Amino acid sequence: MRMSGNTALVTGAAGGIGAASAKLFASEGAQVVVCDIDFLGAKNVAKKICDEGGKAIAVKLDVTDEAAWIECFDEALDRFDRIDTVMNNAGLIENLTIEETTVDIFDRLCSVNLKGVFLGCKIAIGHMKQRSPDLPFASIINVSSTAGFVGTARTGIYTMTKGGVRLFTKSVAVEVAELGYNIRCNSLHPGATETPMYDDILVSRNITKSEFRELAKTRNPLGRMAQPYEIANGALFLASNDSSFMTGTELALDGGYAAR
Ligand SMILES: NC(=O)c1ccc[n+]([C@@H]2O[C@H](COP(=O)([O-])OP(=O)(O)OC[C@H]3O[C@@H](n4cnc5c(N)ncnc54)[C@H](O)[C@@H]3O)[C@@H](O)[C@H]2O)c1
């Protein structure tokens, strides 16, 4: 029960890595606020957690909307006493060359992947700094990607945003420490993971899942894609006190992809 007494808010938690993390946090004793722009999906995840004996609520949240963030925290704090973990996980990807990318697509990716993380950190800090200093440090987890370390073709804007998330995380970590708040902030860097996002990429690249599994054998040293629960395990480490001396740094869960 590594999350006992902890309330965790996860964005983009209707599916994929976010849903896996919300479920794992709950199974480790956390109360979970399952947030997504897809409210029905978020409700399904929260229901599943409750059906299995955990505690969760679903909140509709568009991470790009500051007023919605404030309402989301208000709703969560009506139900739970405080929020100890915020996982800024919601994200979008594109599959276009830079020449094909329109300004609208650029704006949409920056809005969700960058503004969403900025707002998540801003609102989280405002709340977390008021927690009792006797509690373990609060934790903010910003989900970046291997694209936050290395460049790849046809995901230039995604790479730009994920690099931004990685460095913004460091500024958050340093700033809240200097201000004396008991908050840690780290970035999480998944490699290719079998989620709906990856399904969409494969469709747009006209590659089947089994063809990609073949490609994955040479793509990273471990020779396969990750399952969402493997990324959730990293999120659990960053959320829990197991990572109590860790702030402003990156946790890569990428089968060694960025190591070579
Ligand atoms: N799947 C991968 O291979 C992979 C690899 C590296 C990093 N990541 C990152 O992990 C995170 C989760 O990815 P995933 O693969 O689980 O994706 P996913 O598409 O399966 O899930 C993303 C969720 O975000 C939600 N979302 C989208 N826009 C939103 C908004 N404006 N407000 C609130 N919610 C919104 C979607 O409804 C969806 O439920 C993303 O930040 C992604 O960039 C994924």
The ligand as a Tripos MOL2 file, in Angstrom:
@<TRIPOS>MOLECULE
LIG
   44    48     1     0     0
SMALL
NO_CHARGES

@<TRIPOS>ATOM
      1 N1          1.7090    5.4740  -25.9960 N.am      1 LIG1
      2 C1          2.9770    5.7860  -26.1890 C.2       1 LIG1
      3 O1          3.7000    5.0780  -26.9180 O.2       1 LIG1
      4 C2          3.5960    6.9770  -25.4990 C.ar      1 LIG1
      5 C3          4.9810    7.1230  -25.5680 C.ar      1 LIG1
      6 C4          5.5710    8.2230  -24.9470 C.ar      1 LIG1
      7 C5          4.8060    9.1470  -24.2640 C.ar      1 LIG1
      8 N2          3.4500    8.9840  -24.2110 N.ar      1 LIG1
      9 C6          2.6890   10.0100  -23.4880 C.3       1 LIG1
     10 O2          1.9200    9.4000  -22.4820 O.3       1 LIG1
     11 C7          0.7290   10.1640  -22.2600 C.3       1 LIG1
     12 C8         -0.4750    9.2420  -22.3600 C.3       1 LIG1
     13 O3         -0.4510    8.6550  -23.6420 O.3       1 LIG1
     14 P1         -1.3530    7.3960  -24.0530 P.3       1 LIG1
     15 O4         -0.5440    6.6210  -25.0110 O.co2     1 LIG1
     16 O5         -1.9340    6.7580  -22.8730 O.co2     1 LIG1
     17 O6         -2.4430    8.1980  -24.9130 O.3       1 LIG1
     18 P2         -4.0000    7.9360  -25.1410 P.3       1 LIG1
     19 O7         -4.3360    8.6680  -26.4080 O.co2     1 LIG1
     20 O8         -4.2820    6.5110  -25.0400 O.co2     1 LIG1
     21 O9         -4.6210    8.7090  -23.8930 O.3       1 LIG1
     22 C9         -4.5410   10.1220  -23.8060 C.3       1 LIG1
     23 C10        -5.7550   10.6250  -23.0590 C.3       1 LIG1
     24 O10        -5.6740   12.0610  -23.0100 O.3       1 LIG1
     25 C11        -6.9910   12.5610  -23.1720 C.3       1 LIG1
     26 N3         -6.9460   13.9520  -23.6250 N.ar      1 LIG1
     27 C12        -6.6240   14.4200  -24.8520 C.ar      1 LIG1
     28 N4         -6.7440   15.7500  -24.8870 N.ar      1 LIG1
     29 C13        -7.1460   16.1390  -23.6440 C.ar      1 LIG1
     30 C14        -7.4500   17.3890  -23.0590 C.ar      1 LIG1
     31 N5         -7.3750   18.5310  -23.7400 N.pl3     1 LIG1
     32 N6         -7.8050   17.4140  -21.7570 N.ar      1 LIG1
     33 C15        -7.9090   16.2650  -21.0440 C.ar      1 LIG1
     34 N7         -7.6630   15.0450  -21.5520 N.ar      1 LIG1
     35 C16        -7.2810   14.9850  -22.8490 C.ar      1 LIG1
     36 C17        -7.6510   11.6220  -24.1930 C.3       1 LIG1
     37 O11        -9.0580   11.7020  -24.1390 O.3       1 LIG1
     38 C18        -7.0850   10.2840  -23.7620 C.3       1 LIG1
     39 O12        -7.9460    9.6100  -22.8390 O.3       1 LIG1
     40 C19         0.7380   11.2740  -23.3200 C.3       1 LIG1
     41 O13         1.2290   12.4680  -22.7490 O.3       1 LIG1
     42 C20         1.7060   10.7570  -24.3570 C.3       1 LIG1
     43 O14         2.3200   11.7770  -25.0970 O.3       1 LIG1
     44 C21         2.8280    7.9170  -24.8100 C.ar      1 LIG1
@<TRIPOS>BOND
     1     1     2 1
     2     2     3 2
     3     2     4 1
     4     4     5 ar
     5     4    44 ar
     6     5     6 ar
     7     6     7 ar
     8     7     8 ar
     9     8     9 1
    10     8    44 ar
    11     9    10 1
    12     9    42 1
    13    10    11 1
    14    11    12 1
    15    11    40 1
    16    12    13 1
    17    13    14 1
    18    14    15 2
    19    14    16 1
    20    14    17 1
    21    17    18 1
    22    18    19 2
    23    18    20 1
    24    18    21 1
    25    21    22 1
    26    22    23 1
    27    23    24 1
    28    23    38 1
    29    24    25 1
    30    25    26 1
    31    25    36 1
    32    26    27 ar
    33    26    35 ar
    34    27    28 ar
    35    28    29 ar
    36    29    30 ar
    37    29    35 ar
    38    30    31 1
    39    30    32 ar
    40    32    33 ar
    41    33    34 ar
    42    34    35 ar
    43    36    37 1
    44    36    38 1
    45    38    39 1
    46    40    41 1
    47    40    42 1
    48    42    43 1
@<TRIPOS>SUBSTRUCTURE
     1 LIG1         1 GROUP 0 **** ****
